C-alpha cells in the first residue's frame, strides 16, 4: 500500500470510529429521554462517553499518523483497530439499550448487538499491549525465534474472547437477554481459561523481548525502546496508585489508570516518528530527580509533624505550629536537596555526562588562567577527546594577518 492510500484508509478509520461513538451517544440520549418503564442493560453517563472519546481519538490519531508515514508498520494499524473496536463496542451497547427501551428494530439485531458489546472490550485487553511490545518499533518481530510468542498472542486472545463470547446463559451487561450464540458445556470455559493463561504468558514474553532488545541495541533504536520502557514504568506506577485510590474515589482511580494507558500510543508514536527522540534522557533524568525529591520531602513533612506533636504534647495550637514548621523546613530544603539528588543521579546513571561536565568546568577554570597558546591548544584537544570522544581531532589556528608597524 502506498503512503497516500494508507493515509486515506487510516484517517477513514478514525472518522468511522468517531462516527460510531457519536452515533452510540445519540442513541443513549434517546434512551434517557424516552418515557419508558422498561429496564435496560446499562447506564451511559457523559463522563464515560468523554473518556471513551478521548481514548479513541488518541489511539486512532496516533495510529493514523504512524500508518500514513510508515504503511508497513503494523503498530499504526493496530492503534487504528483499537479505535474502531472501541467505537463499535460503544455503539453496540448503546443500540442494545435503545432496542430494549423502545422495542424498535429487529430482535435478532438487538440481541446480536448486546452479545457483541458483552465481549468486544476483551480484544482491547488481550491484543494491543502484547502486540506493541513484541513488534515495536518497526512493526516486525525481533527475530524468527519470537514467532511462538506471536502465535501465543493470537491464540490466547482467540481463546479468551471465545470463552466470553460463547458462554451460555444471561449476558453480563444485559441479564434479561440470554446469549444467542452460547454453547452449553464445560469446553467453552476450559478454552477461555486456557486462552487467558496463554495470553498472559505471551504478554510477559513480549515484555521480556523488549528488555532483551533494550540491553542489546545501541543508537537510535535504543532511544526508541527507552520511550516505550519509560511508559511501562510510569504505567505500572500509575496503576498501583490507582489501585490504592479506589477505596477513596473510584472515578479518580479510573482517571489515573486511563491517563496511564493513554501513554502507550503517545510514547509509541513519538518513538516511531522519531520526534525529539533523544529528549527521553532528559525526561527520565527529571523523573528520577523529582520522584526521589517528592518522596524525601513527603517524609520530612509528615515526619516533622509527628515529631513536633510528640515533643510538645498538650500545648495549644500545636497542629498549626507543626504544619507551619514542616512547610518551612520543606521550603528551605527544596533547592539544596534537589541539587544533591541531581548530582547523585548524574554520577550513578549518567556518568559520561557527569564526567564531561566536570571536565568542561576544569577547562573553563584553566582557560581564565592559562596564557600559553600551545598548552591551551593541547588542553582543548584533550577536553574534546574526553567529552565528545571523536575518532580524530585536529586544531587549526588561523595565522595572524594583522599588519605590524615598522
C-alpha positions as CSV (number, residue, x, y, z in Angstrom):
1,X,0.0,0.0,0.0
2,X,1.3,3.4,-1.0
3,X,1.6,6.3,1.5
4,X,-1.3,8.2,0.0
5,X,-3.7,5.2,0.1
6,X,-2.6,4.3,3.6
7,X,-3.2,7.9,4.8
8,X,-6.7,7.9,3.3
9,X,-7.6,4.5,4.8
10,X,-6.2,5.3,8.2
11,X,-7.9,8.6,8.6
12,X,-11.1,7.0,7.2
13,X,-10.9,4.5,10.1
14,X,-10.5,7.5,12.5
15,X,-13.7,9.0,11.1
16,X,-15.5,5.7,11.3
17,X,-14.5,5.3,15.0
18,X,-15.7,8.8,15.9
19,X,-19.0,8.3,13.9
20,X,-19.7,5.0,15.8
21,X,-19.1,6.5,19.3
22,X,-21.1,9.7,18.4
23,X,-23.9,7.6,17.0
24,X,-24.0,5.4,20.1
25,X,-24.1,8.6,22.3
26,X,-27.1,9.8,20.2
27,X,-28.9,6.5,20.9
28,X,-28.1,6.7,24.6
29,X,-29.6,10.2,24.7
30,X,-32.7,9.0,23.0
31,X,-33.0,6.2,25.6
32,X,-32.5,8.7,28.5
33,X,-35.3,11.0,27.3
34,X,-37.7,8.2,26.4
35,X,-40.7,7.8,28.6
36,X,-40.4,4.0,29.2
37,X,-40.6,1.9,32.3
38,X,-38.6,-1.0,30.8
39,X,-35.3,-2.0,32.4
40,X,-32.3,-1.5,30.1
41,X,-28.9,-3.1,30.3
42,X,-26.6,-0.3,31.4
43,X,-26.4,3.3,32.1
44,X,-24.4,5.8,30.0
45,X,-23.2,9.0,31.5
46,X,-21.4,11.9,29.9
47,X,-18.1,11.3,31.7
48,X,-17.8,7.7,30.3
49,X,-18.6,9.0,26.8
50,X,-15.9,11.7,27.1
51,X,-13.4,9.1,28.4
52,X,-14.2,6.7,25.6
53,X,-14.0,9.5,23.0
54,X,-10.6,10.8,24.3
55,X,-9.2,7.3,24.4
56,X,-10.5,6.6,20.9
57,X,-9.1,9.8,19.4
58,X,-5.6,9.4,20.9
59,X,-5.3,5.8,19.7
60,X,-6.8,6.4,16.3
61,X,-5.0,9.7,15.6
62,X,-1.6,8.3,16.6
63,X,-2.3,5.1,14.6
64,X,-3.3,7.2,11.5
65,X,-0.1,9.3,11.8
66,X,2.1,6.1,12.0
67,X,0.2,4.3,9.3
68,X,0.3,7.2,6.9
69,X,4.0,7.7,7.3
70,X,5.0,4.0,7.6
71,X,2.3,1.9,5.9
72,X,4.2,-1.4,6.6
73,X,4.4,-0.8,10.3
74,X,1.7,-2.9,11.9
75,X,1.6,-0.8,15.1
76,X,-0.2,2.0,13.3
77,X,-2.9,-0.3,12.0
78,X,-3.2,-1.9,15.5
79,X,-3.9,1.5,17.0
80,X,-6.5,2.3,14.3
81,X,-8.1,-1.1,15.1
82,X,-8.3,-0.2,18.8
83,X,-10.2,2.9,17.9
84,X,-12.6,1.0,15.6
85,X,-13.1,-1.7,18.3
86,X,-13.8,0.9,21.0
87,X,-16.3,2.7,18.8
88,X,-18.0,-0.5,17.7
89,X,-18.3,-1.7,21.3
90,X,-19.8,1.6,22.4
91,X,-22.3,1.7,19.6
92,X,-23.4,-1.9,20.0
93,X,-24.0,-1.4,23.7
94,X,-26.0,1.8,23.2
95,X,-28.0,0.2,20.3
96,X,-28.9,-2.7,22.6
97,X,-30.1,-0.3,25.3
98,X,-32.1,1.6,22.7
99,X,-33.7,-1.6,21.4
100,X,-34.6,-2.8,24.9
101,X,-36.1,0.6,25.8
102,X,-38.1,1.3,22.6
103,X,-38.6,-2.1,21.1
104,X,-37.8,-0.6,17.8
105,X,-35.9,-2.7,15.3
106,X,-35.2,-6.4,14.6
107,X,-35.0,-8.6,17.8
108,X,-32.1,-10.6,16.3
109,X,-30.1,-7.5,15.6
110,X,-30.7,-6.1,19.1
111,X,-29.6,-9.4,20.7
112,X,-26.6,-9.6,18.5
113,X,-25.6,-6.0,19.4
114,X,-25.9,-6.9,23.1
115,X,-23.9,-10.0,22.6
116,X,-21.1,-8.1,20.7
117,X,-21.0,-5.5,23.5
118,X,-20.5,-8.2,26.1
119,X,-17.1,-9.4,24.7
120,X,-15.7,-6.9,22.2
121,X,-14.0,-4.9,25.0
122,X,-11.8,-8.0,25.8
123,X,-10.0,-7.5,22.5
124,X,-8.6,-4.3,23.9
125,X,-7.3,-6.2,26.9
126,X,-5.6,-9.0,25.0
127,X,-4.2,-7.6,21.8
128,X,-2.8,-4.1,21.8
129,X,-0.2,-4.2,24.7
130,X,1.3,-7.6,23.8
131,X,1.4,-6.8,20.1
132,X,3.0,-3.4,20.6
133,X,5.7,-4.7,23.0
134,X,6.5,-7.5,20.6
135,X,6.5,-5.6,17.3
136,X,8.0,-2.3,18.5
137,X,9.4,-0.2,16.8
138,X,9.3,-1.2,13.2
139,X,6.2,-3.5,13.2
140,X,8.2,-6.7,12.8
141,X,9.3,-9.5,15.1
142,X,12.8,-9.0,16.6
143,X,13.8,-12.4,15.1
144,X,12.1,-15.7,14.0
145,X,12.7,-17.0,17.5
146,X,9.8,-14.9,18.7
147,X,7.2,-16.4,16.3
148,X,5.8,-18.8,19.0
149,X,5.2,-15.7,21.2
150,X,3.3,-14.1,18.3
151,X,1.2,-17.3,17.9
152,X,0.6,-17.3,21.7
153,X,-0.7,-13.7,21.5
154,X,-3.1,-14.6,18.7
155,X,-4.3,-18.0,20.0
156,X,-4.5,-16.7,23.6
157,X,-6.6,-13.7,22.5
158,X,-8.9,-16.0,20.4
159,X,-9.3,-18.4,23.3
160,X,-10.1,-15.7,25.9
161,X,-12.5,-14.0,23.6
162,X,-14.2,-17.3,22.7
163,X,-14.7,-18.0,26.4
164,X,-16.6,-14.8,26.8
165,X,-18.5,-14.8,23.5
166,X,-19.7,-18.4,23.7
167,X,-20.5,-18.6,27.4
168,X,-24.1,-19.8,27.7
169,X,-26.6,-18.0,29.9
170,X,-27.6,-14.4,30.5
171,X,-25.2,-11.7,29.2
172,X,-23.3,-9.9,31.8
173,X,-24.4,-6.3,30.9
174,X,-27.8,-7.4,29.7
175,X,-29.1,-10.1,32.1
176,X,-32.5,-10.0,30.5
177,X,-31.0,-11.4,27.3
178,X,-29.7,-15.0,27.0
179,X,-26.6,-15.4,24.9
180,X,-28.0,-16.1,21.4
181,X,-24.7,-17.8,20.4
182,X,-24.0,-19.5,23.7
183,X,-22.6,-23.1,23.7
184,X,-23.6,-25.3,26.7
185,X,-20.9,-27.5,28.3
186,X,-17.6,-27.1,30.0
187,X,-15.5,-26.9,26.9
188,X,-16.1,-23.2,26.4
189,X,-15.0,-22.4,30.0
190,X,-11.8,-24.5,29.6
191,X,-11.0,-22.8,26.3
192,X,-11.5,-19.4,28.0
193,X,-9.2,-20.2,30.9
194,X,-6.5,-21.7,28.8
195,X,-6.7,-18.8,26.4
196,X,-6.4,-16.3,29.2
197,X,-3.3,-18.1,30.6
198,X,-1.6,-18.3,27.2
199,X,-2.4,-14.6,26.6
200,X,-0.9,-13.6,30.0
201,X,2.2,-15.7,29.3
202,X,2.6,-14.1,25.9
203,X,2.3,-10.6,27.3
204,X,5.1,-11.4,29.8
205,X,7.2,-12.9,27.0
206,X,6.6,-9.7,24.9
207,X,7.8,-7.6,27.7
208,X,10.9,-9.8,28.1
209,X,11.6,-9.3,24.3
210,X,11.6,-5.6,24.9
211,X,14.0,-5.8,27.8
212,X,16.3,-8.1,25.7
213,X,16.4,-5.6,22.8
214,X,17.0,-2.7,25.2
215,X,20.1,-4.4,26.6
216,X,21.5,-5.4,23.1
217,X,20.7,-2.4,20.9
218,X,22.5,0.9,20.6
219,X,22.0,4.2,18.9
220,X,18.6,5.3,17.6
221,X,16.7,2.1,18.2
222,X,17.8,2.1,21.8
223,X,16.4,5.6,22.2
224,X,13.1,4.4,20.7
225,X,13.0,1.5,23.2
226,X,13.7,3.9,26.0
227,X,10.4,5.8,25.2
228,X,8.4,2.6,25.5
229,X,10.2,1.3,28.6
230,X,9.6,4.7,30.2
231,X,5.9,4.4,29.6
232,X,5.9,0.9,31.1
233,X,7.5,2.1,34.3
234,X,5.1,5.1,34.6
235,X,2.1,2.9,33.7
236,X,2.9,0.3,36.4
237,X,3.4,3.1,39.0
238,X,0.1,4.8,37.9
239,X,-1.8,1.5,38.0
240,X,-0.5,0.9,41.6
241,X,-1.5,4.4,42.7
242,X,-4.9,4.0,41.0
243,X,-5.5,0.7,42.9
244,X,-4.6,2.4,46.2
245,X,-7.0,5.3,45.4
246,X,-10.0,3.0,44.8
247,X,-11.3,3.0,48.4
248,X,-11.5,6.8,48.5
249,X,-12.6,7.7,45.0
250,X,-13.4,5.2,42.2
251,X,-13.6,8.0,39.5
252,X,-10.2,9.3,40.4
253,X,-8.8,5.8,40.2
254,X,-10.3,5.3,36.8
255,X,-8.9,8.6,35.6
256,X,-5.4,7.8,36.8
257,X,-5.4,4.4,35.1
258,X,-6.9,5.8,31.9
259,X,-4.2,8.5,31.7
260,X,-1.6,5.8,32.2
261,X,-2.9,3.7,29.4
262,X,-3.1,6.7,27.0
263,X,0.7,7.0,27.4
264,X,1.0,3.8,25.3
265,X,0.0,5.4,21.9
266,X,1.6,8.7,22.8
267,X,5.1,7.5,23.7
268,X,5.0,4.8,21.0
269,X,4.1,7.4,18.4
270,X,6.9,9.8,19.4
271,X,9.4,7.0,19.2
272,X,8.3,5.6,15.8
273,X,8.1,9.0,14.1
274,X,11.3,10.0,15.9
275,X,10.0,13.3,17.1
276,X,12.6,14.7,19.6
277,X,13.8,11.2,20.1
278,X,16.8,12.0,22.4
279,X,14.7,14.1,24.8
280,X,13.8,10.8,26.6
281,X,17.1,11.0,28.5
282,X,16.1,14.4,29.9
283,X,12.6,13.2,30.8
284,X,14.0,10.1,32.6
285,X,16.5,12.3,34.4
286,X,13.9,14.7,35.6
287,X,11.5,12.0,36.6
288,X,14.1,10.3,38.8
289,X,15.2,13.5,40.4
290,X,11.7,14.8,41.2
291,X,10.3,11.4,42.2
292,X,13.1,11.0,44.8
293,X,12.8,14.6,45.8
294,X,9.0,14.4,46.3
295,X,9.3,11.2,48.4
296,X,12.0,12.7,50.6
297,X,10.1,15.9,51.2
298,X,6.9,14.0,52.0
299,X,8.9,12.0,54.6
300,X,10.3,15.3,56.0
301,X,6.8,16.9,56.1
302,X,4.9,14.1,57.8
303,X,7.8,13.1,60.0
304,X,8.2,16.7,61.2
305,X,4.5,16.9,62.1
306,X,4.7,13.6,64.1
307,X,7.9,14.6,65.9
308,X,6.6,18.0,66.9
309,X,3.3,16.6,68.1
310,X,5.1,14.1,70.3
311,X,7.6,16.7,71.6
312,X,5.0,19.3,72.5
313,X,2.1,17.3,73.6
314,X,-0.6,19.3,75.5
315,X,0.2,22.7,74.1
316,X,-2.4,24.8,72.3
317,X,-2.3,25.4,68.5
318,X,0.1,22.5,68.1
319,X,-1.3,21.1,64.8
320,X,-1.0,24.5,63.1
321,X,2.6,25.0,64.5
322,X,3.7,21.6,63.3
323,X,2.3,22.2,59.8
324,X,3.9,25.6,59.5
325,X,7.3,24.3,60.8
326,X,7.2,21.3,58.4
327,X,6.3,23.6,55.5
328,X,9.2,26.0,56.3
329,X,11.6,23.0,56.5
330,X,10.5,21.8,53.1
331,X,10.9,25.3,51.6
332,X,14.4,25.5,53.0
333,X,15.5,22.0,51.9
334,X,14.0,22.1,48.4
335,X,16.8,23.7,46.4
336,X,19.9,22.2,48.1
337,X,18.2,18.8,48.2
338,X,17.3,18.9,44.6
339,X,21.0,19.8,43.7
340,X,22.3,16.9,45.7
341,X,19.8,14.4,44.2
342,X,20.6,15.7,40.7
343,X,24.3,15.2,41.3
344,X,23.7,11.7,42.6
345,X,21.6,10.8,39.6
346,X,24.2,12.1,37.2
347,X,27.0,10.2,38.9
348,X,25.1,7.0,39.2
349,X,23.1,6.8,35.9
350,X,24.7,9.4,33.6
351,X,28.3,9.0,34.4
352,X,29.6,10.1,31.0
353,X,27.5,13.3,31.2
354,X,28.7,14.0,34.7
355,X,32.4,13.4,33.8
356,X,32.0,15.6,30.7
357,X,30.6,18.5,32.7
358,X,33.4,18.2,35.3
359,X,36.0,18.2,32.5
360,X,34.4,21.3,31.0
361,X,34.3,23.1,34.4
362,X,38.0,22.3,34.9
363,X,38.9,23.5,31.4
364,X,36.9,26.8,31.9
365,X,38.9,27.5,35.1
366,X,42.2,26.8,33.3
367,X,41.1,28.9,30.3
368,X,40.9,32.0,32.5
369,X,44.4,31.5,33.9
370,X,46.4,30.0,31.0
371,X,48.4,32.3,28.8
372,X,50.5,29.8,26.8
373,X,48.7,29.2,23.5
374,X,50.4,25.8,22.9
375,X,49.5,24.4,26.2
376,X,45.9,25.8,25.8
377,X,45.7,24.0,22.4
378,X,46.7,20.7,23.9
379,X,44.2,21.1,26.7
380,X,41.4,21.9,24.3
381,X,42.1,18.8,22.2
382,X,42.2,16.7,25.4
383,X,38.8,18.1,26.5
384,X,37.2,17.4,23.1
385,X,38.5,13.8,23.2
386,X,37.2,13.2,26.7
387,X,33.8,14.8,26.3
388,X,32.8,14.0,22.7
389,X,35.1,11.0,22.0
390,X,35.6,11.6,18.3
391,X,37.6,9.3,16.0
392,X,40.0,12.1,15.1
393,X,40.7,15.6,16.4
394,X,42.8,18.3,14.8
395,X,43.1,22.0,15.7
396,X,43.7,24.7,13.1
397,X,44.7,28.2,14.2
398,X,44.3,31.0,11.7
399,X,47.6,32.9,11.3
400,X,47.7,36.5,12.5
401,X,47.4,38.6,9.4
402,X,47.3,42.0,11.2
403,X,49.9,44.3,9.7
404,X,52.7,45.3,12.1
405,X,54.0,48.8,12.4
406,X,57.5,49.3,11.1
